[in-house]
Amino acid sequence: MPARLHPPQWLSRLRALRLRGVLLFLLFILLTVASLSACTGVSAPPTAAAPPAAPTPAIDGALPAAPATNGALAQLEQLHTTPQEAQIVAGGHVFAPDTLVAGIDLSRMDVDTARAYLLDLQQRLSRPLDVELDGARTTIYPDEISLQLPIEAMLSEAIALNQQGQPVRIPVQIGYDTERLRQKLQNFANDTMTLPTLHVLTDTDSIGRSFGYTPGQRINVEVALYQIERQLAAPLGVRRVTLTRSPDPTIPAPRATAPQIQEQLELLAAEWDGVVGLYLHDLASDTTLATLNERTVFSGASLLKVPIMMHAHMTLQRFTPEQYGWLTAMILDSDNQSANDLLAASVGSTGTEDALLGVQLMNEHLQQLGLSHTYQLIPYESYDYLVNVLGMDIPMGPEYEGEPPYTFADPVIRTTPAEMGQLFVLMDRCKRGYGDLMTMFPDTITPTRCRSMLDLLTKNHDLTRIVAGVPAGVRVEHKSGWVDQMQCDVGIVRSPAGDYVLALYIYQEEYYADSSIADPFLALLSRLVYTAYNPVLMDTRQ
């Protein structure tokens, strides 16, 4: 049998063009007849229209089979009729070729058919979405976040672009309740976060110790929202998103516990060749967190100027400019003569003998406050005058006072870390409107005056002990002092994570407690306590 010959391609196209011309001519005849029938009142017999087949949506650019249409419209689609021609025939919008909405090719579809495809897409997007993290899981249900596909809005936008002759590329545009989704993710983030971890930091080049922490980790909710929104808008594939944690500095840093603080203070104190006295009191909880030889009696030195300041406020309802000058010089410059002048003024007089009366009255007040080992038996630098010139018999403190270990404390001016710390606790309570100071001296001690005393203590010129152990800008209300063999500093530190009273004393029996050695050690103790409240954030990027 001879081989069958196929017509050349150009001949096929010519035949198609001829067929198109014939069909257009027939269409013209049909329209003319219909028009004449309308004019003469004769109706054309109705023709049965085949119902459109249920659409099978095409996702992400795949073109579905065209839905069944009736007579003339079906013929026009087969001939690649333009949308404008289709509108004339069908009386409604037919989407232009290359119209992509939500990843679906709507080319040459009428609006109802396109809507059916988008409704099917909405069903696909309405499946639950699982969110996972290290074995933990939560499920996002479309109804709980009011997930919707704005079908009518997307169709309207596509029609408008068709009418303007512009290309149509409309991505999936889902709508949902952002706040509900954010709250659900926030709850999941809180349930799955890891807490910060506290560490003890030591320096190989020094004896210093401090507390540090690695930050807690939590889901970044804003990043998770972005990931989940992308998955919510994807109709295909597994409905699952796997999240990760990242360091979150907003998770509160941990504070060292009282046993942890005590342990580290003991380790650091063991590095000092001598006696370390320490008293740490938390003001928020009104509890003592750590102590070292807190009842050992030390020389009072210039720290007794804090009781003198308080005594002056107890006995003088207001200060003259001269008296306030003495008060300022005593606290800021640790001036001994100004302290003696205030003691004399507290009994309404002047001179060393009257200052001695002021000292005796102050000791009575301190005893009333329960501070049995805090006293001053003579004014500053007055022993020679009172004993050798006036021949007075001045009592002395006992050789061994308080609890061991014992120090060779000054026999006429003494205190303990715990009692001096308690004095600052009393001032803080008074500032807040309650406590023994206000109860015992209601006519002269007020919250305003206690606040004024604490404000003055912030101006202390000594920045080498407690202050050196805290960051710049942290408020410290303190007074320091020193004599041969002893250095000390006591005050209130107002730290970001909490306020505390800290009393620090160091003593050496055989060696002079030189400031070049003693001050840095006191600063190390101060830093250790500060980082117990405010641990150092450790770099986790290494």
Rosetta blueprint (number, residue, H / E / L):
1 M L
2 P L
3 A L
4 R L
5 L L
6 H L
7 P L
8 P L
9 Q H
10 W H
11 L H
12 S H
13 R H
14 L H
15 R H
16 A H
17 L H
18 R H
19 L H
20 R H
21 G H
22 V H
23 L H
24 L H
25 F H
26 L H
27 L H
28 F H
29 I H
30 L H
31 L H
32 T H
33 V H
34 A H
35 S H
36 L H
37 S H
38 A H
39 C H
40 T H
41 G L
42 V L
43 S L
44 A L
45 P L
46 P L
47 T L
48 A L
49 A L
50 A L
51 P L
52 P L
53 A L
54 A L
55 P L
56 T L
57 P L
58 A L
59 I L
60 D L
61 G L
62 A L
63 L L
64 P L
65 A L
66 A L
67 P L
68 A L
69 T L
70 N L
71 G H
72 A H
73 L H
74 A H
75 Q H
76 L H
77 E H
78 Q H
79 L L
80 H L
81 T L
82 T L
83 P H
84 Q H
85 E H
86 A H
87 Q H
88 I H
89 V H
90 A H
91 G L
92 G L
93 H L
94 V E
95 F L
96 A L
97 P L
98 D L
99 T E
100 L E
101 V E
102 A L
103 G L
104 I E
105 D E
106 L L
107 S L
108 R L
109 M L
110 D E
111 V H
112 D H
113 T H
114 A H
115 R H
116 A H
117 Y H
118 L H
119 L H
120 D H
121 L H
122 Q H
123 Q H
124 R H
125 L H
126 S L
127 R L
128 P L
129 L E
130 D E
131 V E
132 E E
133 L E
134 D L
135 G L
136 A E
137 R E
138 T E
139 T E
140 I E
141 Y L
142 P H
143 D H
144 E H
145 I H
146 S L
147 L L
148 Q E
149 L L
150 P L
151 I H
152 E H
153 A H
154 M H
155 L H
156 S H
157 E H
158 A H
159 I H
160 A H
161 L H
162 N H
163 Q H
164 Q L
165 G L
166 Q L
167 P L
168 V E
169 R E
170 I E
171 P L
172 V L
173 Q L
174 I L
175 G E
176 Y L
177 D L
178 T H
179 E H
180 R H
181 L H
182 R H
183 Q H
184 K H
185 L H
186 Q H
187 N H
188 F H
189 A H
190 N H
191 D H
192 T H
193 M L
194 T E
195 L L
196 P L
197 T E
198 L E
199 H E
200 V E
201 L E
202 T E
203 D L
204 T L
205 D L
206 S L
207 I L
208 G L
209 R E
210 S E
211 F E
212 G E
213 Y E
214 T E
215 P L
216 G L
217 Q E
218 R E
219 I E
220 N L
221 V H
222 E H
223 V H
224 A H
225 L H
226 Y H
227 Q H
228 I H
229 E H
230 R H
231 Q H
232 L H
233 A L
234 A L
235 P L
236 L L
237 G L
238 V L
239 R L
240 R E
241 V E
242 T E
243 L L
244 T L
245 R E
246 S E
247 P E
248 D L
249 P L
250 T L
251 I L
252 P L
253 A L
254 P L
255 R L
256 A L
257 T L
258 A H
259 P H
260 Q H
261 I H
262 Q H
263 E H
264 Q H
265 L H
266 E H
267 L H
268 L H
269 A H
270 A L
271 E L
272 W L
273 D L
274 G L
275 V E
276 V E
277 G E
278 L E
279 Y E
280 L E
281 H E
282 D E
283 L L
284 A L
285 S L
286 D L
287 T E
288 T E
289 L E
290 A E
291 T E
292 L E
293 N L
294 E L
295 R L
296 T E
297 V L
298 F E
299 S E
300 G L
301 A H
302 S H
303 L H
304 L H
305 K H
306 V H
307 P H
308 I H
309 M H
310 M H
311 H H
312 A H
313 H H
314 M H
315 T H
316 L L
317 Q L
318 R L
319 F L
320 T L
321 P H
322 E H
323 Q H
324 Y H
325 G H
326 W H
327 L H
328 T H
329 A H
330 M H
331 I H
332 L H
333 D L
334 S L
335 D L
336 N H
337 Q H
338 S H
339 A H
340 N H
341 D H
342 L H
343 L H
344 A H
345 A H
346 S L
347 V L
348 G L
349 S L
350 T L
351 G L
352 T H
353 E H
354 D H
355 A H
356 L H
357 L H
358 G H
359 V H
360 Q H
361 L H
362 M H
363 N H
364 E H
365 H H
366 L H
367 Q H
368 Q H
369 L L
370 G L
371 L L
372 S L
373 H L
374 T L
375 Y E
376 Q E
377 L L
378 I L
379 P L
380 Y L
381 E L
382 S L
383 Y H
384 D H
385 Y H
386 L H
387 V H
388 N H
389 V H
390 L L
391 G L
392 M L
393 D L
394 I L
395 P L
396 M L
397 G L
398 P L
399 E L
400 Y L
401 E L
402 G E
403 E L
404 P L
405 P L
406 Y L
407 T L
408 F L
409 A L
410 D L
411 P L
412 V L
413 I E
414 R E
415 T E
416 T L
417 P H
418 A H
419 E H
420 M H
421 G H
422 Q H
423 L H
424 F H
425 V H
426 L H
427 M H
428 D H
429 R H
430 C H
431 K H
432 R L
433 G L
434 Y L
435 G L
436 D H
437 L H
438 M H
439 T H
440 M H
441 F L
442 P L
443 D L
444 T L
445 I L
446 T L
447 P H
448 T H
449 R H
450 C H
451 R H
452 S H
453 M H
454 L H
455 D H
456 L H
457 L H
458 T L
459 K L
460 N L
461 H L
462 D L
463 L L
464 T L
465 R L
466 I L
467 V H
468 A H
469 G H
470 V L
471 P L
472 A L
473 G L
474 V L
475 R E
476 V E
477 E E
478 H E
479 K E
480 S E
481 G E
482 W E
483 V E
484 D L
485 Q L
486 M E
487 Q E
488 C E
489 D E
490 V E
491 G E
492 I E
493 V E
494 R E
495 S E
496 P L
497 A L
498 G E
499 D E
500 Y E
501 V E
502 L E
503 A E
504 L E
505 Y E
506 I E
507 Y E
508 Q L
509 E L
510 E L
511 Y L
512 Y L
513 A L
514 D L
515 S H
516 S H
517 I H
518 A H
519 D H
520 P H
521 F H
522 L H
523 A H
524 L H
525 L H
526 S H
527 R H
528 L H
529 V H
530 Y H
531 T H
532 A H
533 Y H
534 N L
535 P L
536 V E
537 L E
538 M L
539 D L
540 T L
541 R L
542 Q L
